[in-house]
Structure formats: structure tokens, C-alpha cells
Amino acid sequence: MSAFASIKQGLEEAAAHTGGAPSGVLEHRPLAVDVAELRRRLGLTQDQFAGRFGFSAATARPRGPRWSSST
């Protein structure tokens, strides 16, 4: 299968899945994590937590819900 055909097939499958059609797609919905509590249990500041896990300190700052709660 050509790269174009593979990409086209993937897009068609994604569109079908988004539209509610059975597509054999497995969804993974991660459980909510209380990052502030985890950081406290590890005894790390926001900057230390961010550095340990390889992202910016701005990312570690709380900003409210990141995902919709609708299912």
C-alpha cells in the first residue's frame, strides 16, 4: 500500500470512528490524576516536578480541567 493510500485509509477510519460508526478502534481514556497531590507526596516543588519529568514549569502549574468531563 502506498503512503498516500495508507494515510487516506487512516483518515477515513478516523472520520468513521468520530461519526460513531463501528471501526474497531480501541480508545484509551486515562484516569484523572491529581498532579498537585502527587507532587506533594513526592515532596517536589512545581519546578522540581517539571524538571524530573521533562516538561516546563509552566506546564506543571495548575490551570483547571484539561479535558472535557463529557463521555
Biopython code that builds the backbone (N, CA, C, O; Angstrom):
import numpy as np
from Bio.PDB.StructureBuilder import StructureBuilder

atoms = [
    (1, "MET", "N", (0.850, -1.168, 0.000)),
    (1, "MET", "CA", (0.000, 0.000, 0.000)),
    (1, "MET", "C", (0.902, 1.240, 0.000)),
    (1, "MET", "O", (1.890, 1.301, 0.731)),
    (2, "SER", "N", (0.550, 2.214, -0.822)),
    (2, "SER", "CA", (1.349, 3.444, -0.887)),
    (2, "SER", "C", (1.126, 4.280, 0.366)),
    (2, "SER", "O", (0.155, 4.089, 1.098)),
    (3, "ALA", "N", (2.037, 5.202, 0.591)),
    (3, "ALA", "CA", (1.916, 6.088, 1.749)),
    (3, "ALA", "C", (0.611, 6.881, 1.663)),
    (3, "ALA", "O", (-0.084, 7.051, 2.665)),
    (4, "PHE", "N", (0.283, 7.363, 0.467)),
    (4, "PHE", "CA", (-0.955, 8.121, 0.293)),
    (4, "PHE", "C", (-2.169, 7.269, 0.638)),
    (4, "PHE", "O", (-3.064, 7.723, 1.352)),
    (5, "ALA", "N", (-2.205, 6.043, 0.137)),
    (5, "ALA", "CA", (-3.343, 5.153, 0.391)),
    (5, "ALA", "C", (-3.468, 4.838, 1.882)),
    (5, "ALA", "O", (-4.571, 4.764, 2.422)),
    (6, "SER", "N", (-2.336, 4.657, 2.527)),
    (6, "SER", "CA", (-2.344, 4.364, 3.962)),
    (6, "SER", "C", (-2.883, 5.552, 4.765)),
    (6, "SER", "O", (-3.695, 5.376, 5.674)),
    (7, "ILE", "N", (-2.432, 6.749, 4.427)),
    (7, "ILE", "CA", (-2.904, 7.954, 5.110)),
    (7, "ILE", "C", (-4.391, 8.154, 4.846)),
    (7, "ILE", "O", (-5.148, 8.475, 5.762)),
    (8, "LYS", "N", (-4.816, 7.964, 3.589)),
    (8, "LYS", "CA", (-6.229, 8.111, 3.236)),
    (8, "LYS", "C", (-7.076, 7.124, 4.026)),
    (8, "LYS", "O", (-8.125, 7.491, 4.554)),
    (9, "GLN", "N", (-6.634, 5.886, 4.111)),
    (9, "GLN", "CA", (-7.370, 4.865, 4.847)),
    (9, "GLN", "C", (-7.486, 5.256, 6.334)),
    (9, "GLN", "O", (-8.553, 5.135, 6.936)),
    (10, "GLY", "N", (-6.385, 5.720, 6.902)),
    (10, "GLY", "CA", (-6.394, 6.133, 8.305)),
    (10, "GLY", "C", (-7.350, 7.287, 8.555)),
    (10, "GLY", "O", (-8.070, 7.296, 9.554)),
    (11, "LEU", "N", (-7.359, 8.258, 7.654)),
    (11, "LEU", "CA", (-8.276, 9.395, 7.793)),
    (11, "LEU", "C", (-9.724, 8.957, 7.664)),
    (11, "LEU", "O", (-10.588, 9.444, 8.393)),
    (12, "GLU", "N", (-9.994, 8.043, 6.742)),
    (12, "GLU", "CA", (-11.362, 7.540, 6.587)),
    (12, "GLU", "C", (-11.802, 6.774, 7.835)),
    (12, "GLU", "O", (-12.946, 6.907, 8.271)),
    (13, "GLU", "N", (-10.908, 5.980, 8.406)),
    (13, "GLU", "CA", (-11.234, 5.246, 9.630)),
    (13, "GLU", "C", (-11.477, 6.208, 10.794)),
    (13, "GLU", "O", (-12.405, 6.011, 11.579)),
    (14, "ALA", "N", (-10.650, 7.246, 10.906)),
    (14, "ALA", "CA", (-10.815, 8.232, 11.980)),
    (14, "ALA", "C", (-12.143, 8.966, 11.830)),
    (14, "ALA", "O", (-12.845, 9.187, 12.817)),
    (15, "ALA", "N", (-12.491, 9.345, 10.603)),
    (15, "ALA", "CA", (-13.761, 10.039, 10.369)),
    (15, "ALA", "C", (-14.939, 9.132, 10.710)),
    (15, "ALA", "O", (-15.917, 9.588, 11.303)),
    (16, "ALA", "N", (-14.857, 7.863, 10.345)),
    (16, "ALA", "CA", (-15.929, 6.920, 10.658)),
    (16, "ALA", "C", (-16.069, 6.759, 12.168)),
    (16, "ALA", "O", (-17.181, 6.735, 12.697)),
    (17, "HIS", "N", (-14.954, 6.649, 12.845)),
    (17, "HIS", "CA", (-14.969, 6.495, 14.300)),
    (17, "HIS", "C", (-15.563, 7.732, 14.967)),
    (17, "HIS", "O", (-16.383, 7.618, 15.878)),
    (18, "THR", "N", (-15.151, 8.904, 14.515)),
    (18, "THR", "CA", (-15.658, 10.154, 15.072)),
    (18, "THR", "C", (-17.160, 10.268, 14.865)),
    (18, "THR", "O", (-17.873, 10.808, 15.711)),
    (19, "GLY", "N", (-17.630, 9.762, 13.746)),
    (19, "GLY", "CA", (-19.058, 9.807, 13.443)),
    (19, "GLY", "C", (-19.869, 8.755, 14.172)),
    (19, "GLY", "O", (-21.093, 8.726, 14.045)),
    (20, "GLY", "N", (-19.214, 7.889, 14.934)),
    (20, "GLY", "CA", (-19.924, 6.884, 15.708)),
    (20, "GLY", "C", (-20.021, 5.519, 15.050)),
    (20, "GLY", "O", (-20.583, 4.591, 15.631)),
    (21, "ALA", "N", (-19.484, 5.385, 13.854)),
    (21, "ALA", "CA", (-19.536, 4.090, 13.169)),
    (21, "ALA", "C", (-18.576, 3.105, 13.825)),
    (21, "ALA", "O", (-17.490, 3.493, 14.258)),
    (22, "PRO", "N", (-18.968, 1.830, 13.903)),
    (22, "PRO", "CA", (-18.029, 0.846, 14.452)),
    (22, "PRO", "C", (-16.810, 0.753, 13.540)),
    (22, "PRO", "O", (-16.934, 0.518, 12.338)),
    (23, "SER", "N", (-15.637, 0.939, 14.127)),
    (23, "SER", "CA", (-14.432, 0.960, 13.283)),
    (23, "SER", "C", (-13.317, 0.080, 13.820)),
    (23, "SER", "O", (-12.248, -0.004, 13.215)),
    (24, "GLY", "N", (-13.553, -0.580, 14.952)),
    (24, "GLY", "CA", (-12.507, -1.430, 15.516)),
    (24, "GLY", "C", (-11.409, -0.647, 16.212)),
    (24, "GLY", "O", (-10.373, -1.210, 16.563)),
    (25, "VAL", "N", (-11.624, 0.638, 16.413)),
    (25, "VAL", "CA", (-10.629, 1.483, 17.071)),
    (25, "VAL", "C", (-10.717, 1.274, 18.578)),
    (25, "VAL", "O", (-11.807, 1.276, 19.149)),
    (26, "LEU", "N", (-9.575, 1.095, 19.212)),
    (26, "LEU", "CA", (-9.527, 0.994, 20.660)),
    (26, "LEU", "C", (-9.177, 2.357, 21.230)),
    (26, "LEU", "O", (-8.161, 2.950, 20.869)),
    (27, "GLU", "N", (-10.025, 2.848, 22.121)),
    (27, "GLU", "CA", (-9.769, 4.142, 22.753)),
    (27, "GLU", "C", (-9.192, 3.935, 24.134)),
    (27, "GLU", "O", (-9.611, 3.043, 24.872)),
    (28, "HIS", "N", (-8.235, 4.760, 24.472)),
    (28, "HIS", "CA", (-7.678, 4.751, 25.821)),
    (28, "HIS", "C", (-7.986, 6.095, 26.445)),
    (28, "HIS", "O", (-7.546, 7.134, 25.954)),
    (29, "ARG", "N", (-8.737, 6.071, 27.519)),
    (29, "ARG", "CA", (-9.039, 7.304, 28.244)),
    (29, "ARG", "C", (-8.364, 7.210, 29.598)),
    (29, "ARG", "O", (-8.807, 6.459, 30.467)),
    (30, "PRO", "N", (-7.300, 7.963, 29.779)),
    (30, "PRO", "CA", (-6.568, 7.887, 31.047)),
    (30, "PRO", "C", (-7.403, 8.378, 32.218)),
    (30, "PRO", "O", (-8.263, 9.246, 32.070)),
    (31, "LEU", "N", (-7.134, 7.812, 33.369)),
    (31, "LEU", "CA", (-7.796, 8.242, 34.588)),
    (31, "LEU", "C", (-7.291, 9.624, 34.974)),
    (31, "LEU", "O", (-6.156, 9.991, 34.673)),
    (32, "ALA", "N", (-8.141, 10.376, 35.637)),
    (32, "ALA", "CA", (-7.737, 11.704, 36.113)),
    (32, "ALA", "C", (-6.648, 11.542, 37.174)),
    (32, "ALA", "O", (-6.705, 10.633, 38.002)),
    (33, "VAL", "N", (-5.668, 12.421, 37.139)),
    (33, "VAL", "CA", (-4.567, 12.383, 38.099)),
    (33, "VAL", "C", (-4.519, 13.720, 38.828)),
    (33, "VAL", "O", (-4.523, 14.779, 38.199)),
    (34, "ASP", "N", (-4.474, 13.667, 40.136)),
    (34, "ASP", "CA", (-4.318, 14.882, 40.935)),
    (34, "ASP", "C", (-2.820, 15.174, 41.006)),
    (34, "ASP", "O", (-2.120, 14.689, 41.894)),
    (35, "VAL", "N", (-2.348, 15.970, 40.061)),
    (35, "VAL", "CA", (-0.912, 16.228, 39.936)),
    (35, "VAL", "C", (-0.375, 16.949, 41.168)),
    (35, "VAL", "O", (0.733, 16.663, 41.621)),
    (36, "ALA", "N", (-1.157, 17.885, 41.712)),
    (36, "ALA", "CA", (-0.691, 18.610, 42.896)),
    (36, "ALA", "C", (-0.478, 17.645, 44.062)),
    (36, "ALA", "O", (0.512, 17.756, 44.785)),
    (37, "GLU", "N", (-1.404, 16.698, 44.250)),
    (37, "GLU", "CA", (-1.263, 15.719, 45.328)),
    (37, "GLU", "C", (-0.062, 14.806, 45.078)),
    (37, "GLU", "O", (0.693, 14.511, 46.004)),
    (38, "LEU", "N", (0.115, 14.367, 43.854)),
    (38, "LEU", "CA", (1.261, 13.529, 43.506)),
    (38, "LEU", "C", (2.563, 14.267, 43.783)),
    (38, "LEU", "O", (3.503, 13.705, 44.345)),
    (39, "ARG", "N", (2.606, 15.539, 43.379)),
    (39, "ARG", "CA", (3.798, 16.353, 43.599)),
    (39, "ARG", "C", (4.080, 16.508, 45.088)),
    (39, "ARG", "O", (5.234, 16.442, 45.513)),
    (40, "ARG", "N", (3.031, 16.714, 45.883)),
    (40, "ARG", "CA", (3.206, 16.826, 47.336)),
    (40, "ARG", "C", (3.723, 15.518, 47.935)),
    (40, "ARG", "O", (4.612, 15.533, 48.787)),
    (41, "ARG", "N", (3.166, 14.382, 47.492)),
    (41, "ARG", "CA", (3.625, 13.088, 48.029)),
    (41, "ARG", "C", (5.090, 12.829, 47.688)),
    (41, "ARG", "O", (5.811, 12.189, 48.453)),
    (42, "LEU", "N", (5.523, 13.336, 46.525)),
    (42, "LEU", "CA", (6.922, 13.167, 46.142)),
    (42, "LEU", "C", (7.824, 14.201, 46.802)),
    (42, "LEU", "O", (9.049, 14.090, 46.746)),
    (43, "GLY", "N", (7.219, 15.204, 47.426)),
    (43, "GLY", "CA", (7.998, 16.236, 48.092)),
    (43, "GLY", "C", (8.741, 17.138, 47.124)),
    (43, "GLY", "O", (9.865, 17.558, 47.397)),
    (44, "LEU", "N", (8.111, 17.438, 45.987)),
    (44, "LEU", "CA", (8.764, 18.248, 44.960)),
    (44, "LEU", "C", (8.035, 19.563, 44.756)),
    (44, "LEU", "O", (6.811, 19.628, 44.870)),
    (45, "THR", "N", (8.788, 20.608, 44.457)),
    (45, "THR", "CA", (8.191, 21.873, 44.052)),
    (45, "THR", "C", (7.705, 21.705, 42.614)),
    (45, "THR", "O", (8.017, 20.708, 41.962)),
    (46, "GLN", "N", (6.947, 22.673, 42.127)),
    (46, "GLN", "CA", (6.499, 22.604, 40.737)),
    (46, "GLN", "C", (7.696, 22.563, 39.782)),
    (46, "GLN", "O", (7.700, 21.800, 38.816)),
    (47, "ASP", "N", (8.708, 23.385, 40.059)),
    (47, "ASP", "CA", (9.890, 23.397, 39.198)),
    (47, "ASP", "C", (10.628, 22.061, 39.238)),
    (47, "ASP", "O", (11.060, 21.558, 38.201)),
    (48, "GLN", "N", (10.772, 21.489, 40.428)),
    (48, "GLN", "CA", (11.451, 20.199, 40.556)),
    (48, "GLN", "C", (10.665, 19.091, 39.864)),
    (48, "GLN", "O", (11.243, 18.239, 39.188)),
    (49, "PHE", "N", (9.347, 19.106, 40.035)),
    (49, "PHE", "CA", (8.482, 18.099, 39.419)),
    (49, "PHE", "C", (8.609, 18.169, 37.901)),
    (49, "PHE", "O", (8.773, 17.148, 37.234)),
    (50, "ALA", "N", (8.532, 19.386, 37.364)),
    (50, "ALA", "CA", (8.647, 19.573, 35.922)),
    (50, "ALA", "C", (10.007, 19.083, 35.421)),
    (50, "ALA", "O", (10.085, 18.388, 34.408)),
    (51, "GLY", "N", (11.068, 19.444, 36.129)),
    (51, "GLY", "CA", (12.410, 19.013, 35.721)),
    (51, "GLY", "C", (12.577, 17.505, 35.770)),
    (51, "GLY", "O", (13.209, 16.920, 34.891)),
    (52, "ARG", "N", (12.015, 16.874, 36.787)),
    (52, "ARG", "CA", (12.140, 15.428, 36.931)),
    (52, "ARG", "C", (11.466, 14.691, 35.779)),
    (52, "ARG", "O", (11.970, 13.672, 35.305)),
    (53, "PHE", "N", (10.316, 15.215, 35.327)),
    (53, "PHE", "CA", (9.543, 14.516, 34.300)),
    (53, "PHE", "C", (9.699, 15.120, 32.908)),
    (53, "PHE", "O", (9.037, 14.688, 31.965)),
    (54, "GLY", "N", (10.569, 16.112, 32.780)),
    (54, "GLY", "CA", (10.962, 16.594, 31.458)),
    (54, "GLY", "C", (9.998, 17.535, 30.754)),
    (54, "GLY", "O", (9.890, 17.490, 29.528)),
    (55, "PHE", "N", (9.300, 18.380, 31.488)),
    (55, "PHE", "CA", (8.483, 19.392, 30.839)),
    (55, "PHE", "C", (8.692, 20.726, 31.534)),
    (55, "PHE", "O", (9.355, 20.794, 32.569)),
    (56, "SER", "N", (8.131, 21.782, 30.973)),
    (56, "SER", "CA", (8.385, 23.116, 31.520)),
    (56, "SER", "C", (7.633, 23.318, 32.827)),
    (56, "SER", "O", (6.617, 22.670, 33.079)),
    (57, "ALA", "N", (8.139, 24.217, 33.649)),
    (57, "ALA", "CA", (7.489, 24.535, 34.912)),
    (57, "ALA", "C", (6.101, 25.124, 34.665)),
    (57, "ALA", "O", (5.195, 24.910, 35.470)),
    (58, "ALA", "N", (5.917, 25.859, 33.571)),
    (58, "ALA", "CA", (4.604, 26.426, 33.245)),
    (58, "ALA", "C", (3.569, 25.310, 33.046)),
    (58, "ALA", "O", (2.400, 25.476, 33.392)),
    (59, "THR", "N", (3.996, 24.198, 32.500)),
    (59, "THR", "CA", (3.090, 23.063, 32.295)),
    (59, "THR", "C", (2.668, 22.462, 33.630)),
    (59, "THR", "O", (1.565, 21.926, 33.741)),
    (60, "ALA", "N", (3.518, 22.540, 34.635)),
    (60, "ALA", "CA", (3.228, 21.943, 35.940)),
    (60, "ALA", "C", (2.291, 22.801, 36.780)),
    (60, "ALA", "O", (1.779, 22.340, 37.800)),
    (61, "ARG", "N", (2.066, 24.029, 36.368)),
    (61, "ARG", "CA", (1.200, 24.910, 37.151)),
    (61, "ARG", "C", (-0.267, 24.587, 36.897)),
    (61, "ARG", "O", (-0.661, 24.384, 35.748)),
    (62, "PRO", "N", (-1.077, 24.537, 37.943)),
    (62, "PRO", "CA", (-2.500, 24.203, 37.769)),
    (62, "PRO", "C", (-3.237, 25.262, 36.952)),
    (62, "PRO", "O", (-3.033, 26.462, 37.139)),
    (63, "ARG", "N", (-4.096, 24.801, 36.047)),
    (63, "ARG", "CA", (-4.875, 25.713, 35.209)),
    (63, "ARG", "C", (-6.326, 25.284, 35.099)),
    (63, "ARG", "O", (-7.051, 25.823, 34.262)),
    (64, "GLY", "N", (-6.769, 24.359, 35.887)),
    (64, "GLY", "CA", (-8.145, 23.888, 35.778)),
    (64, "GLY", "C", (-8.204, 22.620, 34.939)),
    (64, "GLY", "O", (-7.164, 22.072, 34.574)),
    (65, "PRO", "N", (-9.409, 22.145, 34.628)),
    (65, "PRO", "CA", (-9.562, 20.889, 33.892)),
    (65, "PRO", "C", (-8.925, 20.963, 32.511)),
    (65, "PRO", "O", (-9.058, 21.964, 31.808)),
    (66, "ARG", "N", (-8.237, 19.903, 32.133)),
    (66, "ARG", "CA", (-7.595, 19.844, 30.828)),
    (66, "ARG", "C", (-8.446, 19.104, 29.805)),
    (66, "ARG", "O", (-8.257, 19.276, 28.601)),
    (67, "TRP", "N", (-9.380, 18.282, 30.272)),
    (67, "TRP", "CA", (-10.221, 17.511, 29.362)),
    (67, "TRP", "C", (-11.674, 17.735, 29.711)),
    (67, "TRP", "O", (-12.020, 18.063, 30.846)),
    (68, "SER", "N", (-12.498, 17.556, 28.733)),
    (68, "SER", "CA", (-13.933, 17.629, 28.949)),
    (68, "SER", "C", (-14.370, 16.467, 29.821)),
    (68, "SER", "O", (-13.821, 15.371, 29.710)),
    (69, "SER", "N", (-15.338, 16.688, 30.678)),
    (69, "SER", "CA", (-15.830, 15.601, 31.527)),
    (69, "SER", "C", (-16.944, 14.836, 30.830)),
    (69, "SER", "O", (-17.457, 13.867, 31.390)),
    (70, "SER", "N", (-17.340, 15.243, 29.614)),
    (70, "SER", "CA", (-18.382, 14.516, 28.899)),
    (70, "SER", "C", (-17.845, 13.187, 28.400)),
    (70, "SER", "O", (-16.661, 13.061, 28.090)),
    (71, "THR", "N", (-18.718, 12.206, 28.326)),
    (71, "THR", "CA", (-18.282, 10.878, 27.901)),
    (71, "THR", "C", (-18.952, 10.464, 26.639)),
    (71, "THR", "O", (-18.700, 9.369, 26.136)),
]
sb = StructureBuilder()
sb.init_structure("model")
sb.init_model(0)
sb.init_chain("A")
sb.init_seg("    ")
for serial, (resi, resn, name, xyz) in enumerate(atoms, 1):
    if name == "N":
        sb.init_residue(resn, " ", resi, " ")
    sb.init_atom(name, np.array(xyz, "f"), 0.0, 1.0, " ", f" {name:<3s}", serial, name[0])
structure = sb.get_structure()
